């Protein structure tokens, strides 16, 4: 009788391992279909637009004026903003062409957008990325940079979005 106990324990252990392996194998197709292991539909991010066809710049003058300035350019200290937006009043700026960003969003830790005024001074704004931060949140950071440029440049209405970078 005592010699059968180890065999029964080994048999039960083997059966539980086989049952666990079968349960995991059944979960895999559900994950491939976008469902969680419990059968719930997972939230998918909205699809991003395909990149536009590349078009070279026309020869001649840079659209924003000369790239070599006749005076030193001031780059102000970046201002960190939260999700709620910056401390500047929203400037009702004209529509701007929003760039398409093809970044690896889950690995983006912070985003800095810089706006430039007609004198060449640059106004950077930085926002720390959070879980779920993506293309839809970039409009807020871009607008904060434009709002800062307008407010701190003496309401220069020629402020434009210079660039956005991430790290």
BADO-170661 format. One record per residue (C-alpha): chain; x, y, z. Coordinates in steps of 0.2 Angstrom, whole numbers, always signed. Each point is the difference from the previous one (the first is absolute). Layout:
BEGIN
{A,{X,Y,Z}}
...
This chain:
BEGIN
{A,{+0,+0,+0}}
{A,{+14,+12,+4}}
{A,{+9,-2,-16}}
{A,{-16,+6,-10}}
{A,{+0,+17,+8}}
{A,{+15,+7,-9}}
{A,{-7,-7,-16}}
{A,{-17,+8,+3}}
{A,{+8,+17,+4}}
{A,{+11,-1,-16}}
{A,{-16,-5,-10}}
{A,{-10,+15,+7}}
{A,{+15,+12,-3}}
{A,{+1,-6,-18}}
{A,{-19,+2,-3}}
{A,{+0,+18,+7}}
{A,{+15,+4,-12}}
{A,{-9,-7,-15}}
{A,{-16,+10,+5}}
{A,{+10,+16,+2}}
{A,{+8,-2,-17}}
{A,{-16,-3,-9}}
{A,{-8,+15,+8}}
{A,{+14,+11,-6}}
{A,{-1,-7,-17}}
{A,{-18,+5,-1}}
{A,{+4,+18,+6}}
{A,{+12,+3,-15}}
{A,{-13,+1,-14}}
{A,{-11,+12,+11}}
{A,{+15,+11,+2}}
{A,{+4,+0,-19}}
{A,{-18,+5,-3}}
{A,{+2,+15,+11}}
{A,{-9,-7,+15}}
{A,{+6,-2,+18}}
{A,{+1,-17,+8}}
{A,{-17,+3,+8}}
{A,{-8,+3,-17}}
{A,{-2,+19,+2}}
{A,{+4,+10,-15}}
{A,{+17,+10,+2}}
{A,{+0,+19,-3}}
{A,{+10,+3,-17}}
{A,{+7,+17,-3}}
{A,{-6,+9,-15}}
{A,{+9,-3,-16}}
{A,{+13,+12,-6}}
{A,{-1,+8,-17}}
{A,{+12,-7,-13}}
{A,{+15,+12,-3}}
{A,{-2,+12,-14}}
{A,{+10,-2,-16}}
{A,{+16,+9,+2}}
{A,{+2,+16,-10}}
{A,{+16,+10,+0}}
{A,{+0,+18,+4}}
{A,{+0,+12,-15}}
{A,{+16,+8,-4}}
{A,{+3,+18,+7}}
{A,{-4,+10,+16}}
{A,{-4,-10,+15}}
{A,{-19,+2,+4}}
{A,{+3,+7,+17}}
{A,{+13,+13,-6}}
{A,{+19,-1,+1}}
{A,{+8,-14,+10}}
{A,{+15,+10,+5}}
{A,{-6,+14,+12}}
{A,{+8,+17,+1}}
{A,{+0,+0,+19}}
{A,{+2,-13,+14}}
{A,{-15,-11,+2}}
{A,{-7,-2,+18}}
{A,{-5,-18,+5}}
{A,{-10,+2,+16}}
{A,{+0,-13,+14}}
{A,{-13,-14,-3}}
{A,{-15,+2,+10}}
{A,{-7,-16,+7}}
{A,{-19,-2,-2}}
{A,{-13,-13,+7}}
{A,{-14,-9,-9}}
{A,{-11,+15,+4}}
{A,{+10,+12,-11}}
{A,{+11,+14,+2}}
{A,{-2,+16,+10}}
{A,{-3,+11,-15}}
{A,{-16,+6,-7}}
{A,{-5,-10,-16}}
{A,{+5,+10,-15}}
{A,{-13,-1,-14}}
{A,{+13,-3,-13}}
{A,{-3,-4,-18}}
{A,{-1,-18,-5}}
{A,{+17,-8,-1}}
{A,{+5,-15,-10}}
{A,{+2,-14,+14}}
{A,{+15,-11,-3}}
{A,{-2,-19,+0}}
{A,{+10,-9,+13}}
{A,{+6,-18,-3}}
{A,{+7,-2,+17}}
{A,{+1,-16,+11}}
{A,{-13,+7,+12}}
{A,{+1,-13,+14}}
{A,{+19,+5,+2}}
{A,{-2,+19,-1}}
{A,{+3,+7,+18}}
{A,{-2,+19,-4}}
{A,{-3,+12,-14}}
{A,{+7,+17,-4}}
{A,{-9,+11,-13}}
{A,{+8,+17,-4}}
{A,{-8,+15,-8}}
{A,{+10,+14,-8}}
{A,{-5,+19,-2}}
{A,{+4,+12,-14}}
{A,{+16,+5,+9}}
{A,{+7,-18,+0}}
{A,{-3,-2,+19}}
{A,{-5,-18,+5}}
{A,{-12,-5,+13}}
{A,{+1,-18,+5}}
{A,{-14,-9,+10}}
{A,{+3,-18,+7}}
{A,{-13,-12,+6}}
{A,{+3,-17,+9}}
{A,{-8,-14,-9}}
{A,{-12,-11,+9}}
{A,{-7,-17,-3}}
{A,{-10,+1,-16}}
{A,{+8,+16,-6}}
{A,{+0,+0,-19}}
{A,{-4,+10,-16}}
{A,{-16,+7,+7}}
{A,{+9,+9,+14}}
{A,{+12,+8,-11}}
{A,{-12,+14,-4}}
{A,{+0,+6,+18}}
{A,{+19,+1,+1}}
{A,{+1,+9,-17}}
{A,{-13,+12,+5}}
{A,{+9,+4,+17}}
{A,{+16,+4,-10}}
{A,{-10,+12,-11}}
{A,{-9,+8,+15}}
{A,{+16,+2,+9}}
{A,{+8,+8,-15}}
{A,{-15,+12,-3}}
{A,{-1,+5,+19}}
{A,{+19,+3,+3}}
{A,{+5,+8,-17}}
{A,{-12,+15,+3}}
{A,{-14,-8,-10}}
{A,{+10,-3,-16}}
{A,{-13,-8,-12}}
{A,{+13,-7,-11}}
{A,{+5,-14,+13}}
{A,{+0,-17,-8}}
{A,{+4,-18,+5}}
{A,{+18,-3,-3}}
{A,{+3,-18,+6}}
{A,{-5,-14,+12}}
{A,{+12,-13,+7}}
{A,{-1,-14,+13}}
{A,{+11,-10,+11}}
